Amino acid sequence: KAGEHPREALEREIKEESGLVVSIDESLKTRTDRETARLDLCYTGVLIGGEFEPTHEVSEYGFFALDKLPLLRKNQLFLIDEVLKQKKLVVKH
């Protein structure tokens, strides 16, 4: 929505698409890809409530140990690693 901060948009989209209520922290990492005109923003957050309701966009959700993550693109793994380093958490692959 026009004028909406990305953090607010993320909280709203998660609620609309899943029924879950989250509190999103500040942006921790960004990544740009000029070839594809892509901008990735990486946030951390906390699940604070709501009840999961599957939608046509989100059929399920879960929490995963780092060594049990579902298949992700390399750039997504890179962002996760960078955020964990920034938060001073250890990453083991």
N, C-alpha and C positions, 0 to 999 in steps of 0.2 A: 504494500500500500504506500502511496505517496507520503513522504515525510517520516516513514516508520524506520526506526533504527534496526539494523540487521538482527541484533539480539532480541528485540521485541518481536520481530517477524518470526524468528525461530521459535520462540515460546508460543506464539499464536498458532503457527503451522503445526507444531507438535500436538497442541490441544485439539485443533480442528481435525487432524488426520488420524489421531489415535485415542483421544479422550484423556491422555495423560497430561498432568500439570507439572511443568519443570521450571526451575529457576536457573537461568543461564548466567554464567560469570562473564567477565570481560573477554574479549577476543585475545587469544594467546598466540596465534600463528596465522599468517596469510601466505598464500602461494599463488603466483600468476603464471599463466602459460600464454605467451603472446601468439604462438602459432594457432591455438584454438580459441583465443580470446576468452579464456576461462579464468575465473577468480575463485579460489577456495578459501573460505574462512573457517578456522577451527576454534571452537569454543569448548569449554567444560561446563558442566551443570549438575544439578541435583534433581532427582525425582522427588517431588513434594506432595503428590496426590493424584487424584483422578482415578478412573477405572478404565482399563484398556478396552477399547471397542474396535474390532477389526473394521477396516474400510477398504474400498477398492484400491487405495494407495498403500496401505499398511496392513498386512495380513497377520503379522506376529511381531513380537519384540523379545529381546532377551538381554541378559548381562553375561559377558564372556570374560574369562581369563585371557590375558594377552596371547598365550600360546594356543588358545582355542577360538580365536576370532574367525568368523566366516570369511569367505573369499572376498578380498578387497583389492582395489587397484593399488599399484606401487606408490602413487602419489598420496593416497589416503594413508597408507602405512607410514610413509615418511612424515606426514603431518602428526600422526599419533605419536611417533617416536620423538619428534621435536617438542611437542607439548609436554610429554612425560619428562624429558630432559629439563625443560624449563621449570617444571614443577618439582624437579629434583627427585623424580621417581626412577627406579632402575628398569631398563628394558632388556629382556632376555628373549632372544629368538631361537 
